[in-house]
Amino acid sequence: MPRRSRMVDRAAIGAKLKHRTVPVGPLAAAVVSLVVRLPLLPSRCLRLLFSPPLPMVTPLFPSVFYRQPRYALCLLLILAPTLYFVLPIRLAPTMTPLRLPPNQLSDTGYRLAQSEAIYQKMLKDRDQLIARYGPHPSDLVMFPPNKSPWPAYTVWDYFPAAFNCPHEVRRVGMMGDGGKWVCGLSALIEKEDCVIYSVGLNRDCSFETDVLINTNHCRIYGYDYSVKGYSSRIPFSVRHRTEFHPYILGGVNRPASGKDAAMYTLKSLMEMNGHQYIDILKVDIEGWEFEAFTDTLKFFAKNGQPLPFGQLQLEIHVWDKNDKFEEFLKWWEGLEEAGLRPFWTEPNLVYVNYAGSRKAELAEYSFLNIKGDNAFIR
């Protein structure tokens, strides 16, 4: 009798366990929060999960999915996107301009290589833009006339600052006309042999002042035939790191004659000062840049040497060159061939504002030299 009673009790307990259910209110709440982020979840699945009464989960959890396959389907639709966003999944890198394969480059080297890949893509885009409105460079003008078919470009659209500086970029000098955008000035703070050439001072020396104040050893060599020296903006405490000469930077050497100032090539100026390298070359010479840099490019290319400066701050003047797009393109491609990459540009809108009907013929460009060895690409 006792034995049978124990058997009955076991059967009763088993029956109770078999029909015992556990509410899943917290689970439903979690599912709701997920579904809010999954607007594309099939409406049938939503009705299945949330139509009253709420489903109950039995101890034999897997058996639910055998009897109701749609439960498994709904769970899969919920968990798959959730796991995709939650788990730290890393896909293999692809060979695109924005991602390079594994390499031994330093962080700066990687950034330079990545930027160069992007820049090479831009060169192909330039060719396509020329073909679209040309189709040859000789067919283009700097600023199309205001008449049908109104080609949607100006000369500056063909020469974007598509390279990325691998360091910080900051405004050196005053805002507005006079200041320049410089890549990695921090690399020059403690550089003992830091050399800056500033050609074309005019009456503003905010760039030179900012460089002297923010570096400890940089020496600035200024050249401008139209002024008598640096402005009083430069503090007396750093003036001992400046030097000035009323010379013109050009494509030939020419002694002073009467009211005409002496003209020298960049190579000649460097030889006078005993310099092998210039960290930053700032040039604003009112159109003489074409002659000056044509000579510089030819000299160093002929001798198989990289350009003797790490960074170039240049204002380009395309006055009276509207029908010389092809000539300008060749000059610019010479800069690129020599390793100069523009990382910043801005039109001189001050000039446009005061020039009346003139076009945007002046533009500031900041170039990084990616060939040779300099403080900005190490």
MILOLUM-259130 format. One record per residue (C-alpha): residue in three letters; x, y, z. Coordinates in steps of 0.5 Angstrom, whole numbers, plus 500, padded with zeros to 3 digits. Layout:
BEGIN
> ALA X Y Z
...
***
This chain:
BEGIN
> MET 500 500 500
> PRO 505 505 502
> ARG 509 503 495
> ARG 503 505 491
> SER 502 511 494
> ARG 509 513 493
> MET 508 511 485
> VAL 502 516 485
> ASP 505 521 488
> ARG 511 521 483
> ALA 506 521 477
> ALA 502 527 480
> ILE 508 531 481
> GLY 510 529 474
> ALA 504 532 471
> LYS 504 538 475
> LEU 511 539 473
> LYS 509 538 465
> HIS 503 543 466
> ARG 507 548 470
> THR 508 555 466
> VAL 513 561 467
> PRO 510 568 465
> VAL 515 571 460
> GLY 513 578 461
> PRO 521 581 462
> LEU 522 577 456
> ALA 517 580 452
> ALA 519 587 454
> ALA 526 586 452
> VAL 523 584 445
> VAL 519 590 444
> SER 525 594 445
> LEU 529 591 440
> VAL 523 591 435
> VAL 523 598 436
> ARG 529 598 432
> LEU 527 593 427
> PRO 522 597 423
> LEU 522 592 417
> LEU 521 586 421
> PRO 515 582 418
> SER 508 584 421
> ARG 506 577 421
> CYS 512 576 426
> LEU 510 582 430
> ARG 502 579 431
> LEU 505 572 433
> LEU 509 575 439
> PHE 505 581 441
> SER 497 579 440
> PRO 494 577 447
> PRO 495 572 450
> LEU 502 572 451
> PRO 505 566 449
> MET 508 562 455
> VAL 514 558 455
> THR 515 551 458
> PRO 521 547 461
> LEU 521 543 455
> PHE 524 550 451
> PRO 526 546 444
> SER 520 543 443
> VAL 516 549 442
> PHE 520 550 436
> TYR 518 543 433
> ARG 511 544 434
> GLN 511 552 432
> PRO 517 553 427
> ARG 514 560 426
> TYR 517 561 433
> ALA 524 559 431
> LEU 523 564 425
> CYS 521 570 429
> LEU 527 569 434
> LEU 532 568 428
> LEU 529 575 425
> ILE 530 578 432
> LEU 537 575 434
> ALA 541 576 427
> PRO 541 583 427
> THR 542 584 434
> LEU 548 580 434
> TYR 550 583 428
> PHE 550 590 432
> VAL 553 587 439
> LEU 558 582 437
> PRO 565 585 435
> ILE 565 583 428
> ARG 571 585 424
> LEU 571 584 417
> ALA 577 583 413
> PRO 580 590 410
> THR 579 591 402
> MET 583 594 397
> THR 580 601 396
> PRO 583 608 397
> LEU 581 609 404
> ARG 584 602 407
> LEU 591 600 405
> PRO 593 592 406
> PRO 597 590 412
> ASN 604 594 412
> GLN 610 596 416
> LEU 609 603 415
> SER 609 608 421
> ASP 602 612 423
> THR 605 618 419
> GLY 607 614 413
> TYR 600 610 413
> ARG 597 617 413
> LEU 601 619 407
> ALA 600 613 403
> GLN 593 613 404
> SER 592 620 402
> GLU 596 619 396
> ALA 592 614 394
> ILE 586 618 394
> TYR 590 624 390
> GLN 591 619 385
> LYS 584 618 384
> MET 583 625 384
> LEU 587 626 378
> LYS 583 621 374
> ASP 577 625 376
> ARG 580 631 373
> ASP 582 628 366
> GLN 574 626 366
> LEU 572 633 368
> ILE 577 636 362
> ALA 574 631 357
> ARG 567 633 359
> TYR 568 640 358
> GLY 574 640 353
> PRO 575 635 351
> HIS 582 637 350
> PRO 585 642 355
> SER 586 647 349
> ASP 579 647 349
> LEU 578 650 356
> VAL 578 657 359
> MET 579 659 366
> PHE 573 662 367
> PRO 567 660 362
> PRO 563 666 359
> ASN 556 667 362
> LYS 552 665 356
> SER 549 658 354
> PRO 551 652 355
> TRP 554 655 362
> PRO 559 650 363
> ALA 559 648 371
> TYR 566 650 372
> THR 572 655 374
> VAL 579 653 373
> TRP 580 652 381
> ASP 575 646 380
> TYR 580 642 376
> PHE 585 643 382
> PRO 582 641 389
> ALA 586 641 395
> ALA 585 633 395
> PHE 591 631 399
> ASN 590 630 407
> CYS 596 633 412
> PRO 598 627 416
> HIS 598 632 422
> GLU 594 638 425
> VAL 592 644 421
> ARG 592 651 424
> ARG 591 658 421
> VAL 598 661 422
> GLY 597 669 422
> MET 591 673 422
> MET 584 671 420
> GLY 583 674 413
> ASP 588 676 408
> GLY 595 675 411
> GLY 595 668 415
> LYS 596 661 412
> TRP 594 654 413
> VAL 600 650 415
> CYS 601 643 416
> GLY 604 640 423
> LEU 607 647 425
> SER 608 643 432
> ALA 614 639 428
> LEU 618 645 428
> ILE 617 648 435
> GLU 624 645 437
> LYS 627 644 431
> GLU 634 647 432
> ASP 635 648 424
> CYS 629 651 422
> VAL 629 655 416
> ILE 623 659 414
> TYR 623 664 407
> SER 617 669 407
> VAL 617 672 400
> GLY 612 678 399
> LEU 611 681 406
> ASN 607 687 404
> ARG 605 691 410
> ASP 603 685 414
> CYS 607 680 418
> SER 602 676 422
> PHE 604 670 419
> GLU 612 671 421
> THR 610 673 428
> ASP 606 667 429
> VAL 611 663 427
> LEU 617 666 431
> ILE 612 666 437
> ASN 610 659 437
> THR 617 656 435
> ASN 624 656 439
> HIS 629 656 434
> CYS 626 658 427
> ARG 629 664 423
> ILE 625 667 418
> TYR 628 670 411
> GLY 624 676 408
> TYR 624 678 401
> ASP 620 684 398
> TYR 622 690 394
> SER 616 694 396
> VAL 617 695 403
> LYS 623 697 407
> GLY 623 691 412
> TYR 618 687 417
> SER 613 691 420
> SER 613 693 428
> ARG 608 687 429
> ILE 614 683 430
> PRO 616 683 438
> PHE 623 686 439
> SER 624 679 443
> VAL 624 675 437
> ARG 627 680 432
> HIS 634 677 432
> ARG 631 671 429
> THR 629 675 422
> GLU 633 677 416
> PHE 630 682 411
> HIS 633 684 404
> PRO 629 688 398
> TYR 630 682 393
> ILE 625 679 388
> LEU 624 672 387
> GLY 624 670 380
> GLY 626 665 374
> VAL 633 669 373
> ASN 639 673 377
> ARG 639 680 375
> PRO 642 685 379
> ALA 639 692 381
> SER 638 697 376
> GLY 636 704 377
> LYS 629 703 381
> ASP 629 696 379
> ALA 630 691 385
> ALA 635 685 384
> MET 632 679 382
> TYR 634 672 384
> THR 632 665 383
> LEU 630 661 389
> LYS 637 657 389
> SER 641 663 389
> LEU 638 666 395
> MET 639 659 398
> GLU 646 659 396
> MET 647 666 399
> ASN 645 664 406
> GLY 648 658 406
> HIS 642 653 406
> GLN 641 646 404
> TYR 633 646 406
> ILE 627 651 407
> ASP 622 648 412
> ILE 616 653 410
> LEU 617 657 403
> LYS 611 662 403
> VAL 611 666 397
> ASP 606 672 394
> ILE 609 675 389
> GLU 603 678 384
> GLY 604 673 378
> TRP 612 672 378
> GLU 610 665 381
> PHE 610 662 374
> GLU 617 664 372
> ALA 620 663 379
> PHE 617 656 380
> THR 618 654 373
> ASP 626 655 373
> THR 626 652 380
> LEU 622 646 378
> LYS 627 645 372
> PHE 633 646 376
> PHE 632 640 381
> ALA 629 636 376
> LYS 635 636 371
> ASN 639 634 377
> GLY 635 629 380
> GLN 634 632 386
> PRO 627 633 390
> LEU 625 640 391
> PRO 629 644 397
> PHE 623 645 402
> GLY 618 641 406
> GLN 612 646 405
> LEU 610 651 400
> GLN 605 657 402
> LEU 603 660 395
> GLU 598 665 393
> ILE 597 664 385
> HIS 595 670 381
> VAL 591 668 374
> TRP 591 675 372
> ASP 590 675 364
> LYS 590 668 363
> ASN 583 666 361
> ASP 585 663 355
> LYS 591 659 358
> PHE 588 654 361
> GLU 593 648 358
> GLU 599 652 360
> PHE 597 653 367
> LEU 595 645 367
> LYS 602 644 365
> TRP 605 648 370
> TRP 601 645 376
> GLU 602 638 373
> GLY 610 640 374
> LEU 609 642 381
> GLU 605 635 382
> GLU 611 631 379
> ALA 616 634 383
> GLY 612 632 389
> LEU 608 638 391
> ARG 601 636 394
> PRO 595 641 396
> PHE 592 640 402
> TRP 588 647 403
> THR 586 652 399
> GLU 581 658 399
> PRO 580 663 394
> ASN 582 671 395
> LEU 575 673 396
> VAL 578 680 399
> TYR 580 681 392
> VAL 574 679 389
> ASN 570 684 393
> TYR 574 690 391
> ALA 576 688 384
> GLY 569 690 382
> SER 567 685 375
> ARG 574 681 376
> LYS 573 674 377
> ALA 576 670 383
> GLU 583 670 380
> LEU 587 669 386
> ALA 587 663 390
> GLU 591 661 396
> TYR 594 654 396
> SER 598 650 401
> PHE 602 644 399
> LEU 606 639 402
> ASN 612 636 399
> ILE 612 628 399
> LYS 618 627 396
> GLY 625 627 399
> ASP 626 628 407
> ASN 623 633 411
> ALA 620 634 418
> PHE 613 634 416
> ILE 613 627 413
> ARG 617 623 418
***
